[in-house]
Amino acid sequence: MLHKNISNHNIILASGSPRRQQFFKDLGLDFSIVLKPVDEVFPPRLRHFEISDYLAQLKALPFKTDLKPKDILITSDTIVWNNETALGKPKNSDEAFNMLKSLSNKTHEVITSVCFTSLDFEKTVNSVTKVTFKALTDDEINYYIKNFKPFDKAGGYGIQEWIGYIGATKLEGSYFNVMGLPTDVVYRVLNEMVS
């Protein structure tokens, strides 16, 4: 159970992701959704979780002048790390195909960073999950892209969708992290902040 003091705070989720919004509901949190546009560009020198940490913090910047004393802002970012490269959201079917082809028959990492910001506090945490895919055929990849249109998902796939059912053979770490939010980490940090 979340600490009773959480009810004294206003939780603001700055995410348009329906999956993240559902996680917050399922955690039993009262929250509001506020979106502010951010150009999600990171310095090329950044590697691995440095990228998602940077982007989660970047998404918090436009809110900083608006925060009130009881506000807790939560921003996050998910990337897929494969072959020393960060995979974001594919822009089209060709990009999605190439991303999934690069993940086929290999293990990659899904990294989600979450930034918690209040008037006098900022903390960024991240979670890393290793996901192994079987060798995916071109037909399987094309079927998935055509039917599920994974253009809002880092790495071009959702683990909770068809491609995850038939393709993901091993997972080390948080399953929910791969869906876009390390729920255990969010729960722990929120409890720390309000207790």
C-alpha positions as CSV (number, residue, x, y, z in Angstrom):
1,M,0.0,0.0,0.0
2,L,1.2,3.5,-0.8
3,H,1.9,5.6,2.2
4,K,-1.2,7.5,3.5
5,N,0.6,10.8,3.0
6,I,0.4,10.4,-0.8
7,S,-3.1,11.8,-0.6
8,N,-1.6,15.1,0.5
9,H,0.2,15.4,-2.9
10,N,-0.8,16.2,-6.4
11,I,0.8,13.6,-8.8
12,I,1.2,14.8,-12.3
13,L,2.0,12.3,-15.0
14,A,3.6,13.9,-18.0
15,S,3.0,11.0,-20.4
16,G,0.7,10.4,-23.3
17,S,1.4,6.7,-23.2
18,P,-1.9,4.8,-22.5
19,R,0.2,2.0,-20.9
20,R,1.8,4.3,-18.4
21,Q,-1.5,5.9,-17.6
22,Q,-3.1,2.4,-17.0
23,F,-0.2,1.4,-14.7
24,F,-0.8,4.5,-12.6
25,K,-4.5,3.6,-12.3
26,D,-3.6,0.0,-11.4
27,L,-1.2,1.2,-8.7
28,G,-4.2,3.0,-7.1
29,L,-2.8,6.5,-7.6
30,D,-4.9,9.7,-8.0
31,F,-3.1,11.6,-10.7
32,S,-3.6,14.2,-13.5
33,I,-2.2,14.0,-17.0
34,V,-0.5,17.1,-18.3
35,L,1.5,17.1,-21.5
36,K,4.0,19.7,-22.7
37,P,5.9,19.2,-26.0
38,V,9.6,18.5,-25.9
39,D,12.1,17.9,-28.7
40,E,13.5,14.5,-27.7
41,V,17.1,15.0,-28.8
42,F,20.0,13.9,-26.8
43,P,23.8,14.6,-27.1
44,P,25.5,11.8,-29.2
45,R,28.1,11.2,-26.5
46,L,25.5,9.7,-24.2
47,R,25.3,5.9,-23.9
48,H,22.8,3.3,-22.5
49,F,20.8,4.6,-19.5
50,E,22.4,8.0,-19.7
51,I,20.2,8.6,-22.8
52,S,16.9,7.7,-21.1
53,D,17.9,9.5,-17.9
54,Y,18.6,12.6,-19.9
55,L,15.3,12.4,-21.9
56,A,13.3,11.8,-18.7
57,Q,14.9,14.9,-17.1
58,L,14.5,16.9,-20.3
59,K,10.7,16.2,-20.3
60,A,10.5,17.7,-16.8
61,L,12.1,21.0,-17.7
62,P,9.0,22.8,-19.2
63,F,7.1,22.1,-15.9
64,K,9.6,23.5,-13.4
65,T,8.3,27.0,-13.2
66,D,4.7,25.8,-12.8
67,L,5.2,23.3,-9.9
68,K,3.4,24.1,-6.6
69,P,4.5,22.9,-3.1
70,K,2.5,19.6,-3.1
71,D,3.1,18.6,-6.7
72,I,5.1,15.6,-7.7
73,L,5.8,15.5,-11.4
74,I,6.7,12.2,-13.1
75,T,8.3,12.0,-16.5
76,S,9.9,9.0,-18.1
77,D,11.5,7.6,-21.2
78,T,12.1,4.2,-22.6
79,I,14.7,3.1,-25.1
80,V,15.8,-0.2,-26.6
81,W,19.6,-0.6,-26.4
82,N,21.0,-3.0,-29.1
83,N,24.4,-3.2,-30.8
84,E,25.6,-0.2,-28.9
85,T,22.7,1.8,-30.4
86,A,19.6,3.4,-28.9
87,L,16.4,2.5,-30.7
88,G,13.5,4.9,-30.3
89,K,10.1,4.8,-31.9
90,P,10.1,3.9,-35.6
91,K,8.8,6.6,-38.0
92,N,7.4,4.1,-40.5
93,S,7.0,0.5,-41.5
94,D,10.5,0.3,-43.0
95,E,12.1,1.5,-39.8
96,A,10.0,-0.8,-37.7
97,F,11.0,-3.7,-39.9
98,N,14.7,-2.9,-39.7
99,M,14.5,-2.5,-35.9
100,L,12.8,-5.9,-35.4
101,K,15.2,-7.6,-37.9
102,S,18.1,-6.2,-35.8
103,L,16.5,-7.7,-32.6
104,S,15.9,-11.1,-34.2
105,N,17.8,-14.1,-32.7
106,K,19.5,-11.8,-30.2
107,T,19.4,-10.4,-26.7
108,H,18.8,-6.6,-26.2
109,E,18.1,-4.3,-23.3
110,V,15.1,-2.3,-22.6
111,I,15.8,0.7,-20.4
112,T,13.2,2.9,-18.8
113,S,14.2,6.0,-16.8
114,V,11.8,7.8,-14.5
115,C,12.3,11.3,-13.2
116,F,10.5,12.5,-10.0
117,T,10.4,16.3,-9.7
118,S,9.0,18.5,-6.9
119,L,9.7,22.1,-6.0
120,D,12.8,21.2,-3.9
121,F,13.7,17.7,-5.1
122,E,14.6,15.8,-8.2
123,K,15.5,12.1,-8.5
124,T,16.0,10.0,-11.6
125,V,16.0,6.2,-11.4
126,N,16.2,3.6,-14.2
127,S,15.5,0.0,-14.7
128,V,17.1,-2.4,-17.2
129,T,15.5,-5.6,-18.6
130,K,17.2,-8.0,-20.9
131,V,14.9,-9.5,-23.6
132,T,15.8,-12.4,-25.9
133,F,14.0,-12.9,-29.2
134,K,14.0,-16.1,-31.3
135,A,14.9,-15.8,-35.0
136,L,12.0,-13.9,-36.4
137,T,11.0,-14.5,-40.1
138,D,10.3,-11.7,-42.4
139,D,6.7,-12.8,-42.7
140,E,6.3,-12.7,-38.9
141,I,7.8,-9.2,-38.7
142,N,5.6,-7.9,-41.6
143,Y,2.5,-9.5,-40.1
144,Y,3.1,-7.8,-36.8
145,I,3.8,-4.4,-38.2
146,K,0.8,-4.5,-40.5
147,N,-1.6,-5.6,-37.8
148,F,-0.2,-3.9,-34.7
149,K,1.4,-0.7,-36.1
150,P,4.0,-0.4,-33.3
151,F,5.0,3.2,-34.2
152,D,4.5,4.5,-30.6
153,K,6.9,1.9,-29.1
154,A,10.6,2.0,-28.6
155,G,12.3,-0.6,-30.6
156,G,9.2,-1.1,-32.8
157,Y,7.5,-3.6,-30.6
158,G,5.3,-4.2,-27.6
159,I,6.2,-7.2,-25.5
160,Q,2.5,-7.6,-24.5
161,E,1.5,-7.9,-28.1
162,W,1.6,-10.8,-30.7
163,I,5.3,-10.4,-31.4
164,G,6.1,-10.9,-27.7
165,Y,3.8,-13.9,-27.5
166,I,5.6,-15.7,-30.4
167,G,9.0,-14.2,-30.3
168,A,10.2,-13.4,-26.7
169,T,12.0,-16.5,-25.4
170,K,13.7,-15.1,-22.3
171,L,13.4,-12.1,-20.1
172,E,15.7,-11.0,-17.2
173,G,14.3,-8.2,-15.1
174,S,11.0,-6.4,-14.8
175,Y,8.3,-7.3,-17.5
176,F,6.5,-4.1,-16.8
177,N,9.7,-2.1,-17.5
178,V,9.6,-3.5,-21.0
179,M,6.0,-2.2,-21.3
180,G,7.2,1.2,-20.4
181,L,7.2,1.6,-16.6
182,P,9.2,-0.1,-13.8
183,T,6.1,-0.1,-11.5
184,D,8.1,-1.5,-8.5
185,V,10.6,1.4,-8.7
186,V,7.8,4.0,-9.1
187,Y,6.0,2.6,-6.1
188,R,9.2,2.5,-4.0
189,V,10.3,6.1,-4.8
190,L,6.9,7.6,-4.3
191,N,6.7,6.0,-0.8
192,E,10.2,7.4,0.0
193,M,9.1,10.9,-1.1
194,V,5.9,11.1,0.9
195,S,6.9,9.2,4.1
